[in-house]
Amino acid sequence: MDVISLAGKQAQLTIDENELLILNSVLNEICNGISVPEFETRIGASKEDVCALLNDIGQILANMMA
């Protein structure tokens, strides 16, 4: 992963396919594989937001592999 730029609370990154696969696997496990009591408190985001990020990463990976 390379940082392209940082501005306030936003970062622009370059992430390779392997790094995206790792993120996809971790997010999939959080969203679908385990039960997390007090999800938002423990994870720091709502389950809906985490699953939306998983979906976005999945779409990026699908486009990379097409």
C-alpha positions in Angstrom: 0.0 0.0 0.0 1.3 3.4 -0.9 0.0 6.7 0.4 -0.6 9.2 -2.5 -1.9 12.1 -0.4 -3.3 13.0 3.0 -5.7 15.9 3.4 -7.5 16.4 6.7 -9.4 13.1 7.5 -9.0 11.7 4.0 -6.3 9.6 2.4 -5.7 8.7 -1.2 -4.0 5.2 -1.4 -2.8 2.8 -3.9 -3.7 -0.8 -2.8 -2.7 -3.9 -4.8 -4.9 -6.9 -5.5 -3.4 -9.0 -2.6 -4.0 -6.2 -0.1 -7.6 -5.9 -1.3 -8.1 -9.6 -1.0 -6.9 -9.4 2.7 -9.3 -6.5 3.4 -12.1 -8.4 1.6 -11.5 -11.5 3.7 -11.4 -9.7 7.0 -14.5 -7.6 6.3 -16.3 -10.7 5.1 -15.5 -12.5 8.3 -16.7 -9.5 10.4 -19.9 -9.2 8.4 -20.8 -12.9 7.9 -18.6 -15.2 9.9 -18.8 -14.2 13.5 -21.3 -12.7 15.9 -19.9 -9.6 17.4 -21.9 -8.4 20.5 -22.0 -4.6 20.6 -20.8 -4.5 17.0 -20.6 -0.8 16.6 -18.7 -0.3 19.9 -16.2 -3.0 19.3 -15.6 -2.4 15.6 -16.0 1.3 15.6 -18.5 1.4 12.7 -22.0 0.2 12.1 -22.5 -3.2 10.6 -24.2 -1.6 7.6 -21.2 0.6 6.9 -18.7 -2.3 7.2 -20.8 -4.5 4.9 -21.1 -1.6 2.4 -17.3 -1.3 2.4 -17.1 -5.0 1.8 -19.4 -4.7 -1.1 -17.4 -1.8 -2.6 -14.1 -3.8 -2.3 -15.8 -6.8 -3.8 -16.8 -4.8 -6.8 -13.3 -3.4 -7.2 -11.9 -6.9 -7.1 -14.4 -8.2 -9.6 -13.4 -5.5 -12.0 -9.7 -6.2 -11.4 -10.2 -9.9 -12.2 -12.4 -9.4 -15.2 
